C-alpha cells in the first residue's frame, strides 16, 4: 500500500486514489493529524453515531490515572 504524494505550494497533499479506495475515505470527511516522531498519523474523525456505546459498563471509581504510573 506504499504510495507517495507531494506537498503543494499551498501546503496541500492529495491522498492517492488507491489509498482512498482501500480505506473508503470520502471528499469532505474530516481528519485529525497526530504527530509521531518525525512523521504524522492521519486518522479520520469518527461520526458521533460510531461512538455510541463505546464506554458502556465503564466505572468511574477505581480507575488508573497518570499519577499512579512510574
C-alpha positions in Angstrom: 0.0 0.0 0.0 3.0 2.3 -0.4 2.2 5.4 -2.4 3.7 8.9 -2.5 2.3 12.4 -2.6 3.9 15.9 -2.9 3.2 18.8 -0.6 2.0 21.7 -2.8 2.9 25.3 -2.5 -0.4 25.8 -0.7 0.6 23.1 1.8 -1.9 20.6 0.5 -1.4 16.9 -0.1 -3.7 14.7 -2.3 -4.3 11.3 -0.9 -3.6 8.7 -3.7 -6.8 7.1 -5.1 -5.6 3.6 -4.2 -5.4 4.6 -0.5 -8.8 6.5 -0.6 -10.5 3.4 -2.1 -9.0 0.9 0.2 -9.8 3.0 3.3 -13.2 4.2 2.0 -12.3 7.8 2.5 -14.8 10.4 1.0 -14.5 14.0 0.0 -15.4 16.3 2.8 -14.5 13.8 5.5 -12.6 15.3 8.5 -9.3 14.1 9.7 -7.0 14.6 12.7 -3.2 14.8 12.4 -1.3 13.1 15.3 2.4 13.9 15.5 4.5 10.7 15.8 8.3 11.2 16.0 9.4 12.6 12.6 6.1 11.7 10.9 2.4 12.1 11.4 -0.6 9.7 11.9 -3.6 10.7 9.8 -6.9 9.4 11.2 -10.5 10.1 10.1 -12.6 11.6 12.9 -15.4 9.2 13.8 -19.0 10.2 13.5 -20.9 10.7 16.7 -23.1 7.6 16.0 -19.9 5.5 15.8 -19.0 6.4 19.4 -22.4 5.4 20.9 -22.0 2.6 23.5 -18.2 2.9 23.4 -17.8 3.2 27.2 -20.9 1.3 28.3 -20.2 -0.5 31.6 -17.3 1.8 32.4 -16.9 2.6 36.1 -15.9 6.0 37.4 -14.3 4.5 40.5 -11.1 2.5 40.8 -9.7 3.8 37.5 -6.0 4.2 36.8 -4.7 7.7 36.3 -1.4 9.2 35.2 -0.4 9.9 38.8 0.0 6.2 39.6 2.3 5.4 36.7 6.1 5.1 37.1 
